[in-house]
Amino acid sequence: MTLLQTFLSIQVILYIDILIRLFIFRQISGLGLRVRLIVKISLILWGVRLILLRSSIFLEPFFLLAVIPFLKTDWNKTPKIFYGLLPAVISDMFMRVIGLYLRFLLNVDIVTFNNSIFFNVLLTLLLIPFYHYFFKGLGVKAEEFEIDTKDSMVKNVVVAMNTLFLTYLLLIRGNIILEIANERNFIHLNWDPYFIRTNILLIYFVLFTVSLLFLNYRLKEKKEEEIQYLKDRQLTNLSQYSRHVESLYRDIRSFRHDYTNILVSLNEAIKAEDISQIKSVYQAVIADSDKQFYNSKYDIAELSNIQNDAMKSLLSAKMLEAQNKGIAISVEVASQIGTPDMELIDFITMLSILLDNATEAAAEVRDGRLGFAYFVKEDRKIMVIENSIQEESVEISSIYDYGISSKGVGRGIGLANVKTIVNKYPNVSLSTNSYNHQFIQELTFFEGNK
């Protein structure tokens, strides 16, 4: 193989390594980056790596840290470092562990192994299955690494892991740079760099595994706490919903009793063939007797068509809350329907944010209105939340950016979280419109494409 062919082969391997890191980044971050964007970023990083050549040995693991600020996220410094370094550590550490095992299995010396294109290609190809089965074996779901720095324990663990990542990369890459400097006689060291790197690798691999397991345990524990909170709130909301239904039943029972008396009065008038009395009874009582059932509070009865108790309880609670604030509500759930094809916690979180925002905006408007519709159309479920707003329309181009809101500095976090959740699911799309003092959110859930 000529020098040019060797160079091109190495560059292809390096490009594939960058691609793998970006796909790992997409999975652990939950950002749902499009493939086109990943390819574009990978080409840029590969070009930078090509320009830097050997100096990229030290800088290359930190490339993602430079990319993250250009992505729309709500992360502070701690998760940025975590998500920026974890793919580099996984790639570097796992490939070295695989290489260590292959060298032992095939009895190949380190110099021959490192200079072999075949072994370099093999390492790159084995990285994905090793990564997959390593996490699966530990019972860790990388796609659920949603770092919440509000949880002090999670934050402390992530800070410790960030320190672990930084020191590992600095020690490994520093060792390589010293080895190159020693080979070129810039310095003179009587040492075995491979032995030192192997020990660094093994120590940090154990630390990485232990910290990963602990972080996973804490995240699962936190999720269970959220589920329990959701269940408790669901019971409270269902109780409130039940009381409201009982109130509607009392209204209907009272109406039935009154209507019986009305019919008795009408019957007497008919027997007496007193047309004027019949007209009087009709005009005074019967003509307007059903108007009370046009009240929007009876619309909540349509929530009985929702088959999921958590969703039903949340909707009933939010609608009654809006009604208590003087907002006219309307609910349209014409037929039996369940939740869409996504994690229930994500769906409930998203629904809660959208309803809270709609209620808050409608409450600021005189004769404010809040409408909710949920229905099936062909192969998709569609949910529409519509509310009154004070302005003629809202500029929607930036409302989903973190911290951007018409309600003041530091607000608008909720809608940014909604966008983050939507981006996690390729089968979910969100459309936002605003006109004629109305703000409309339409969520479409395509079934079977989770």
C-alpha positions as a Python dict, from the first residue, in 0.01 Angstrom:
ca = {
    (1, 'M'): (0, 0, 0),
    (2, 'T'): (139, 341, -101),
    (3, 'L'): (177, 631, 140),
    (4, 'L'): (-118, 809, -27),
    (5, 'Q'): (-341, 504, 7),
    (6, 'T'): (-239, 466, 371),
    (7, 'F'): (-310, 834, 437),
    (8, 'L'): (-652, 815, 270),
    (9, 'S'): (-740, 496, 460),
    (10, 'I'): (-649, 659, 789),
    (11, 'Q'): (-861, 965, 705),
    (12, 'V'): (-1162, 746, 623),
    (13, 'I'): (-1121, 565, 957),
    (14, 'L'): (-1095, 898, 1140),
    (15, 'Y'): (-1408, 1029, 965),
    (16, 'I'): (-1607, 718, 1058),
    (17, 'D'): (-1488, 758, 1418),
    (18, 'I'): (-1619, 1117, 1421),
    (19, 'L'): (-1954, 999, 1279),
    (20, 'I'): (-1984, 730, 1547),
    (21, 'R'): (-1916, 986, 1820),
    (22, 'L'): (-2183, 1219, 1684),
    (23, 'F'): (-2442, 941, 1671),
    (24, 'I'): (-2353, 846, 2029),
    (25, 'F'): (-2388, 1215, 2119),
    (26, 'R'): (-2732, 1227, 1958),
    (27, 'Q'): (-2845, 923, 2155),
    (28, 'I'): (-2721, 1027, 2499),
    (29, 'S'): (-2819, 1394, 2464),
    (30, 'G'): (-3170, 1325, 2334),
    (31, 'L'): (-3141, 1620, 2095),
    (32, 'G'): (-3268, 1423, 1796),
    (33, 'L'): (-3022, 1580, 1553),
    (34, 'R'): (-3109, 1518, 1190),
    (35, 'V'): (-2877, 1293, 990),
    (36, 'R'): (-2809, 1578, 747),
    (37, 'L'): (-2688, 1799, 1032),
    (38, 'I'): (-2473, 1518, 1174),
    (39, 'V'): (-2305, 1468, 835),
    (40, 'K'): (-2246, 1843, 804),
    (41, 'I'): (-2090, 1866, 1153),
    (42, 'S'): (-1880, 1554, 1094),
    (43, 'L'): (-1737, 1697, 772),
    (44, 'I'): (-1646, 2023, 948),
    (45, 'L'): (-1478, 1839, 1239),
    (46, 'W'): (-1298, 1605, 1000),
    (47, 'G'): (-1170, 1908, 804),
    (48, 'V'): (-1045, 2075, 1124),
    (49, 'R'): (-877, 1749, 1226),
    (50, 'L'): (-713, 1724, 883),
    (51, 'I'): (-580, 2079, 908),
    (52, 'L'): (-443, 2029, 1259),
    (53, 'L'): (-291, 1688, 1173),
    (54, 'R'): (-77, 1564, 1464),
    (55, 'S'): (-168, 1854, 1692),
    (56, 'S'): (-528, 1724, 1681),
    (57, 'I'): (-420, 1433, 1906),
    (58, 'F'): (-466, 1659, 2208),
    (59, 'L'): (-748, 1885, 2084),
    (60, 'E'): (-971, 1637, 1899),
    (61, 'P'): (-1147, 1488, 2208),
    (62, 'F'): (-1275, 1838, 2291),
    (63, 'F'): (-1421, 1919, 1947),
    (64, 'L'): (-1780, 1854, 2056),
    (65, 'L'): (-1747, 2114, 2333),
    (66, 'A'): (-1698, 2371, 2058),
    (67, 'V'): (-2003, 2244, 1865),
    (68, 'I'): (-2257, 2239, 2151),
    (69, 'P'): (-2291, 2622, 2187),
    (70, 'F'): (-2422, 2631, 1827),
    (71, 'L'): (-2699, 2383, 1912),
    (72, 'K'): (-3022, 2506, 2072),
    (73, 'T'): (-3017, 2353, 2419),
    (74, 'D'): (-3122, 2451, 2769),
    (75, 'W'): (-2807, 2303, 2924),
    (76, 'N'): (-2588, 2485, 3170),
    (77, 'K'): (-2211, 2427, 3192),
    (78, 'T'): (-2225, 2091, 3374),
    (79, 'P'): (-2437, 1894, 3121),
    (80, 'K'): (-2256, 2065, 2831),
    (81, 'I'): (-1925, 1923, 2953),
    (82, 'F'): (-2084, 1584, 3023),
    (83, 'Y'): (-2249, 1547, 2682),
    (84, 'G'): (-1947, 1700, 2507),
    (85, 'L'): (-1687, 1466, 2656),
    (86, 'L'): (-1875, 1137, 2708),
    (87, 'P'): (-1874, 1035, 2336),
    (88, 'A'): (-1499, 1103, 2315),
    (89, 'V'): (-1431, 902, 2631),
    (90, 'I'): (-1650, 614, 2511),
    (91, 'S'): (-1476, 606, 2173),
    (92, 'D'): (-1123, 634, 2311),
    (93, 'M'): (-1166, 407, 2614),
    (94, 'F'): (-1370, 135, 2447),
    (95, 'M'): (-1142, 112, 2144),
    (96, 'R'): (-840, 82, 2370),
    (97, 'V'): (-1011, -193, 2573),
    (98, 'I'): (-1101, -378, 2251),
    (99, 'G'): (-744, -332, 2123),
    (100, 'L'): (-601, -463, 2451),
    (101, 'Y'): (-815, -777, 2425),
    (102, 'L'): (-732, -834, 2055),
    (103, 'R'): (-359, -795, 2117),
    (104, 'F'): (-381, -1049, 2399),
    (105, 'L'): (-600, -1286, 2194),
    (106, 'L'): (-392, -1267, 1875),
    (107, 'N'): (-54, -1218, 2045),
    (108, 'V'): (27, -905, 1843),
    (109, 'D'): (276, -645, 1967),
    (110, 'I'): (159, -289, 2014),
    (111, 'V'): (370, -134, 1732),
    (112, 'T'): (245, -383, 1472),
    (113, 'F'): (-111, -341, 1597),
    (114, 'N'): (-107, 41, 1585),
    (115, 'N'): (50, 51, 1237),
    (116, 'S'): (-193, -200, 1086),
    (117, 'I'): (-477, -54, 877),
    (118, 'F'): (-666, -382, 920),
    (119, 'F'): (-662, -361, 1300),
    (120, 'N'): (-755, 8, 1293),
    (121, 'V'): (-1057, -68, 1072),
    (122, 'L'): (-1149, -363, 1294),
    (123, 'L'): (-1136, -147, 1608),
    (124, 'T'): (-1364, 112, 1451),
    (125, 'L'): (-1615, -151, 1338),
    (126, 'L'): (-1618, -324, 1678),
    (127, 'L'): (-1679, 1, 1868),
    (128, 'I'): (-2055, 12, 1796),
    (129, 'P'): (-2139, -346, 1909),
    (130, 'F'): (-1908, -312, 2211),
    (131, 'Y'): (-2079, 14, 2309),
    (132, 'H'): (-2423, -141, 2260),
    (133, 'Y'): (-2362, -460, 2457),
    (134, 'F'): (-2159, -288, 2728),
    (135, 'F'): (-2447, -54, 2813),
    (136, 'K'): (-2703, -332, 2769),
    (137, 'G'): (-2502, -561, 2998),
    (138, 'L'): (-2496, -295, 3269),
    (139, 'G'): (-2869, -234, 3228),
    (140, 'V'): (-2800, 126, 3126),
    (141, 'K'): (-3014, 307, 2869),
    (142, 'A'): (-2794, 576, 2718),
    (143, 'E'): (-3096, 753, 2563),
    (144, 'E'): (-3233, 821, 2913),
    (145, 'F'): (-2932, 1023, 3031),
    (146, 'E'): (-3135, 1340, 3085),
    (147, 'I'): (-2917, 1536, 3325),
    (148, 'D'): (-3115, 1749, 3568),
    (149, 'T'): (-2874, 1968, 3762),
    (150, 'K'): (-3157, 2076, 3994),
    (151, 'D'): (-3111, 1736, 4159),
    (152, 'S'): (-2806, 1793, 4381),
    (153, 'M'): (-2703, 1427, 4385),
    (154, 'V'): (-2723, 1395, 4006),
    (155, 'K'): (-2527, 1718, 3970),
    (156, 'N'): (-2253, 1597, 4207),
    (157, 'V'): (-2223, 1265, 4023),
    (158, 'V'): (-2206, 1440, 3684),
    (159, 'V'): (-1944, 1688, 3809),
    (160, 'A'): (-1736, 1393, 3936),
    (161, 'M'): (-1775, 1216, 3601),
    (162, 'N'): (-1676, 1534, 3414),
    (163, 'T'): (-1360, 1546, 3624),
    (164, 'L'): (-1303, 1179, 3545),
    (165, 'F'): (-1345, 1242, 3172),
    (166, 'L'): (-1110, 1541, 3169),
    (167, 'T'): (-832, 1375, 3367),
    (168, 'Y'): (-857, 1055, 3160),
    (169, 'L'): (-831, 1238, 2828),
    (170, 'L'): (-551, 1464, 2951),
    (171, 'L'): (-348, 1172, 3091),
    (172, 'I'): (-394, 948, 2786),
    (173, 'R'): (-332, 1219, 2528),
    (174, 'G'): (-52, 1372, 2734),
    (175, 'N'): (114, 1030, 2748),
    (176, 'I'): (94, 1003, 2367),
    (177, 'I'): (244, 1350, 2318),
    (178, 'L'): (530, 1269, 2555),
    (179, 'E'): (590, 945, 2367),
    (180, 'I'): (611, 1130, 2034),
    (181, 'A'): (842, 1393, 2185),
    (182, 'N'): (1064, 1117, 2325),
    (183, 'E'): (1082, 940, 1988),
    (184, 'R'): (1188, 1267, 1822),
    (185, 'N'): (1451, 1329, 2092),
    (186, 'F'): (1284, 1649, 2215),
    (187, 'I'): (1295, 1492, 2561),
    (188, 'H'): (1469, 1187, 2703),
    (189, 'L'): (1263, 951, 2914),
    (190, 'N'): (1350, 596, 3013),
    (191, 'W'): (999, 454, 3038),
    (192, 'D'): (735, 225, 2886),
    (193, 'P'): (450, 450, 2764),
    (194, 'Y'): (229, 151, 2667),
    (195, 'F'): (250, 8, 3017),
    (196, 'I'): (154, 345, 3170),
    (197, 'R'): (-134, 393, 2922),
    (198, 'T'): (-264, 43, 2991),
    (199, 'N'): (-272, 106, 3365),
    (200, 'I'): (-441, 445, 3317),
    (201, 'L'): (-696, 276, 3089),
    (202, 'L'): (-777, -8, 3331),
    (203, 'I'): (-807, 219, 3637),
    (204, 'Y'): (-1030, 469, 3458),
    (205, 'F'): (-1236, 197, 3290),
    (206, 'V'): (-1328, 61, 3635),
    (207, 'L'): (-1401, 412, 3766),
    (208, 'F'): (-1605, 491, 3456),
    (209, 'T'): (-1812, 171, 3491),
    (210, 'V'): (-1882, 229, 3862),
    (211, 'S'): (-1978, 596, 3814),
    (212, 'L'): (-2194, 506, 3515),
    (213, 'L'): (-2383, 247, 3720),
    (214, 'F'): (-2434, 493, 4006),
    (215, 'L'): (-2556, 769, 3774),
    (216, 'N'): (-2794, 525, 3606),
    (217, 'Y'): (-2923, 415, 3948),
    (218, 'R'): (-2986, 775, 4054),
    (219, 'L'): (-3159, 865, 3726),
    (220, 'K'): (-3385, 559, 3756),
    (221, 'E'): (-3460, 647, 4117),
    (222, 'K'): (-3546, 1002, 4014),
    (223, 'K'): (-3771, 875, 3736),
    (224, 'E'): (-3952, 649, 3983),
    (225, 'E'): (-4002, 950, 4211),
    (226, 'E'): (-4150, 1141, 3914),
    (227, 'I'): (-4380, 848, 3835),
    (228, 'Q'): (-4494, 831, 4198),
    (229, 'Y'): (-4558, 1207, 4198),
    (230, 'L'): (-4753, 1165, 3875),
    (231, 'K'): (-4962, 888, 4033),
    (232, 'D'): (-5031, 1095, 4345),
    (233, 'R'): (-5132, 1396, 4137),
    (234, 'Q'): (-5343, 1171, 3918),
    (235, 'L'): (-5537, 1046, 4222),
    (236, 'T'): (-5592, 1404, 4340),
    (237, 'N'): (-5707, 1516, 3995),
    (238, 'L'): (-5933, 1214, 3951),
    (239, 'S'): (-6092, 1291, 4287),
    (240, 'Q'): (-6156, 1647, 4171),
    (241, 'Y'): (-6292, 1516, 3840),
    (242, 'S'): (-6522, 1275, 4024),
    (243, 'R'): (-6661, 1559, 4237),
    (244, 'H'): (-6725, 1762, 3923),
    (245, 'V'): (-6905, 1469, 3758),
    (246, 'E'): (-7115, 1425, 4075),
    (247, 'S'): (-7205, 1794, 4056),
    (248, 'L'): (-7316, 1749, 3693),
    (249, 'Y'): (-7521, 1446, 3795),
    (250, 'R'): (-7696, 1649, 4067),
    (251, 'D'): (-7779, 1917, 3808),
    (252, 'I'): (-7928, 1657, 3576),
    (253, 'R'): (-8125, 1492, 3860),
    (254, 'S'): (-8259, 1833, 3966),
    (255, 'F'): (-8352, 1911, 3606),
    (256, 'R'): (-8531, 1576, 3577),
    (257, 'H'): (-8732, 1649, 3892),
    (258, 'D'): (-8824, 1999, 3773),
    (259, 'Y'): (-8910, 1872, 3429),
    (260, 'T'): (-9151, 1617, 3578),
    (261, 'N'): (-9335, 1899, 3754),
    (262, 'I'): (-9341, 2100, 3433),
    (263, 'L'): (-9495, 1810, 3244),
    (264, 'V'): (-9762, 1770, 3517),
    (265, 'S'): (-9852, 2139, 3480),
    (266, 'L'): (-9862, 2104, 3105),
    (267, 'N'): (-10074, 1790, 3129),
    (268, 'E'): (-10336, 1972, 3339),
    (269, 'A'): (-10351, 2253, 3086),
    (270, 'I'): (-10390, 2006, 2800),
    (271, 'K'): (-10675, 1826, 2985),
    (272, 'A'): (-10848, 2160, 3034),
    (273, 'E'): (-10784, 2241, 2667),
    (274, 'D'): (-10661, 2579, 2784),
    (275, 'I'): (-10444, 2692, 2492),
    (276, 'S'): (-10340, 3015, 2662),
    (277, 'Q'): (-10219, 2823, 2970),
    (278, 'I'): (-10032, 2576, 2749),
    (279, 'K'): (-9857, 2867, 2573),
    (280, 'S'): (-9785, 3031, 2907),
    (281, 'V'): (-9626, 2714, 3053),
    (282, 'Y'): (-9423, 2658, 2740),
    (283, 'Q'): (-9294, 3015, 2713),
    (284, 'A'): (-9224, 3051, 3086),
    (285, 'V'): (-9063, 2714, 3153),
    (286, 'I'): (-9003, 2470, 2870),
    (287, 'A'): (-8861, 2701, 2600),
    (288, 'D'): (-8553, 2790, 2805),
    (289, 'S'): (-8530, 2479, 3024),
    (290, 'D'): (-8235, 2325, 2836),
    (291, 'K'): (-8022, 2638, 2821),
    (292, 'Q'): (-7841, 2550, 3143),
    (293, 'F'): (-7690, 2252, 2963),
    (294, 'Y'): (-7518, 2481, 2715),
    (295, 'N'): (-7281, 2584, 2995),
    (296, 'S'): (-6919, 2495, 2912),
    (297, 'K'): (-6882, 2304, 3238),
    (298, 'Y'): (-7073, 2019, 3076),
    (299, 'D'): (-6808, 1992, 2802),
    (300, 'I'): (-6574, 1826, 3053),
    (301, 'A'): (-6798, 1520, 3034),
    (302, 'E'): (-6633, 1447, 2697),
    (303, 'L'): (-6313, 1362, 2883),
    (304, 'S'): (-6476, 1029, 2962),
    (305, 'N'): (-6372, 924, 2610),
    (306, 'I'): (-6004, 945, 2707),
    (307, 'Q'): (-5887, 595, 2798),
    (308, 'N'): (-5580, 690, 3001),
    (309, 'D'): (-5648, 795, 3363),
    (310, 'A'): (-5332, 1007, 3396),
    (311, 'M'): (-5420, 1213, 3089),
    (312, 'K'): (-5787, 1237, 3187),
    (313, 'S'): (-5707, 1351, 3541),
    (314, 'L'): (-5458, 1613, 3423),
    (315, 'L'): (-5697, 1754, 3163),
    (316, 'S'): (-5990, 1768, 3406),
    (317, 'A'): (-5777, 1943, 3669),
    (318, 'K'): (-5638, 2199, 3422),
    (319, 'M'): (-5978, 2267, 3265),
    (320, 'L'): (-6149, 2314, 3602),
    (321, 'E'): (-5863, 2540, 3710),
    (322, 'A'): (-5911, 2752, 3399),
    (323, 'Q'): (-6287, 2762, 3457),
    (324, 'N'): (-6236, 2879, 3815),
    (325, 'K'): (-6032, 3168, 3675),
    (326, 'G'): (-6330, 3280, 3468),
    (327, 'I'): (-6204, 3134, 3141),
    (328, 'A'): (-6465, 2987, 2907),
    (329, 'I'): (-6356, 2634, 2821),
    (330, 'S'): (-6448, 2392, 2544),
    (331, 'V'): (-6354, 2026, 2521),
    (332, 'E'): (-6390, 1810, 2212),
    (333, 'V'): (-6308, 1440, 2246),
    (334, 'A'): (-6576, 1285, 2030),
    (335, 'S'): (-6474, 918, 2048),
    (336, 'Q'): (-6272, 673, 2257),
    (337, 'I'): (-5900, 753, 2233),
    (338, 'G'): (-5581, 668, 2421),
    (339, 'T'): (-5244, 837, 2464),
    (340, 'P'): (-5005, 866, 2167),
    (341, 'D'): (-4707, 640, 2102),
    (342, 'M'): (-4453, 804, 2336),
    (343, 'E'): (-4335, 785, 2697),
    (344, 'L'): (-4626, 878, 2926),
    (345, 'I'): (-4412, 1104, 3148),
    (346, 'D'): (-4292, 1302, 2845),
    (347, 'F'): (-4646, 1333, 2710),
    (348, 'I'): (-4796, 1443, 3043),
    (349, 'T'): (-4511, 1692, 3097),
    (350, 'M'): (-4563, 1841, 2752),
    (351, 'L'): (-4943, 1855, 2790),
    (352, 'S'): (-4913, 2018, 3133),
    (353, 'I'): (-4679, 2290, 3003),
    (354, 'L'): (-4901, 2371, 2705),
    (355, 'L'): (-5219, 2386, 2917),
    (356, 'D'): (-5051, 2600, 3185),
    (357, 'N'): (-4927, 2846, 2922),
    (358, 'A'): (-5269, 2857, 2753),
    (359, 'T'): (-5447, 2917, 3085),
    (360, 'E'): (-5202, 3189, 3188),
    (361, 'A'): (-5246, 3372, 2856),
    (362, 'A'): (-5627, 3336, 2849),
    (363, 'A'): (-5658, 3461, 3208),
    (364, 'E'): (-5508, 3794, 3102),
    (365, 'V'): (-5785, 3849, 2844),
    (366, 'R'): (-6135, 3970, 2919),
    (367, 'D'): (-6377, 3689, 2825),
    (368, 'G'): (-6077, 3464, 2764),
    (369, 'R'): (-6130, 3124, 2608),
    (370, 'L'): (-5942, 2793, 2621),
    (371, 'G'): (-6021, 2509, 2383),
    (372, 'F'): (-5896, 2151, 2376),
    (373, 'A'): (-5958, 1896, 2101),
    (374, 'Y'): (-5819, 1543, 2067),
    (375, 'F'): (-5915, 1310, 1785),
    (376, 'V'): (-5798, 1043, 1542),
    (377, 'K'): (-5754, 1114, 1173),
    (378, 'E'): (-5640, 830, 947),
    (379, 'D'): (-5307, 702, 1086),
    (380, 'R'): (-5248, 975, 1340),
    (381, 'K'): (-5378, 1130, 1659),
    (382, 'I'): (-5417, 1508, 1659),
    (383, 'M'): (-5432, 1731, 1965),
    (384, 'V'): (-5520, 2100, 1941),
    (385, 'I'): (-5491, 2354, 2224),
    (386, 'E'): (-5626, 2700, 2146),
    (387, 'N'): (-5642, 3004, 2372),
    (388, 'S'): (-5715, 3376, 2364),
    (389, 'I'): (-5427, 3625, 2380),
    (390, 'Q'): (-5413, 4000, 2433),
    (391, 'E'): (-5206, 4070, 2121),
    (392, 'E'): (-5336, 4042, 1766),
    (393, 'S'): (-5074, 3770, 1714),
    (394, 'V'): (-4752, 3635, 1866),
    (395, 'E'): (-4419, 3615, 1684),
    (396, 'I'): (-4360, 3239, 1688),
    (397, 'S'): (-4015, 3222, 1525),
    (398, 'S'): (-3824, 3227, 1856),
    (399, 'I'): (-4073, 3133, 2130),
    (400, 'Y'): (-3920, 2785, 2162),
    (401, 'D'): (-3571, 2919, 2230),
    (402, 'Y'): (-3457, 2867, 2588),
    (403, 'G'): (-3535, 3171, 2805),
    (404, 'I'): (-3723, 3354, 2529),
    (405, 'S'): (-4068, 3472, 2640),
    (406, 'S'): (-4301, 3768, 2618),
    (407, 'K'): (-4351, 3729, 2994),
    (408, 'G'): (-4009, 3857, 3096),
    (409, 'V'): (-3642, 3764, 3130),
    (410, 'G'): (-3576, 3409, 3241),
    (411, 'R'): (-3923, 3287, 3137),
    (412, 'G'): (-4010, 3070, 2840),
    (413, 'I'): (-3832, 2762, 2974),
    (414, 'G'): (-4151, 2553, 2944),
    (415, 'L'): (-4185, 2584, 2567),
    (416, 'A'): (-3814, 2510, 2524),
    (417, 'N'): (-3874, 2189, 2719),
    (418, 'V'): (-4172, 2106, 2496),
    (419, 'K'): (-3951, 2143, 2189),
    (420, 'T'): (-3685, 1922, 2348),
    (421, 'I'): (-3945, 1650, 2415),
    (422, 'V'): (-4089, 1674, 2062),
    (423, 'N'): (-3739, 1642, 1913),
    (424, 'K'): (-3696, 1309, 2095),
    (425, 'Y'): (-3977, 1150, 1894),
    (426, 'P'): (-3961, 1134, 1512),
    (427, 'N'): (-4331, 1041, 1505),
    (428, 'V'): (-4436, 1368, 1673),
    (429, 'S'): (-4468, 1708, 1505),
    (430, 'L'): (-4570, 2043, 1652),
    (431, 'S'): (-4732, 2325, 1457),
    (432, 'T'): (-4783, 2670, 1612),
    (433, 'N'): (-5003, 2949, 1472),
    (434, 'S'): (-5121, 3284, 1600),
    (435, 'Y'): (-5373, 3524, 1451),
    (436, 'N'): (-5688, 3723, 1538),
    (437, 'H'): (-5604, 3723, 1911),
    (438, 'Q'): (-5571, 3343, 1911),
    (439, 'F'): (-5273, 3118, 1987),
    (440, 'I'): (-5300, 2763, 1851),
    (441, 'Q'): (-5078, 2462, 1923),
    (442, 'E'): (-5137, 2152, 1710),
    (443, 'L'): (-4956, 1829, 1797),
    (444, 'T'): (-4966, 1542, 1547),
    (445, 'F'): (-4874, 1192, 1662),
    (446, 'F'): (-4811, 943, 1382),
    (447, 'E'): (-4880, 592, 1503),
    (448, 'G'): (-4640, 299, 1467),
    (449, 'N'): (-4327, 511, 1400),
    (450, 'K'): (-4190, 566, 1745),
}
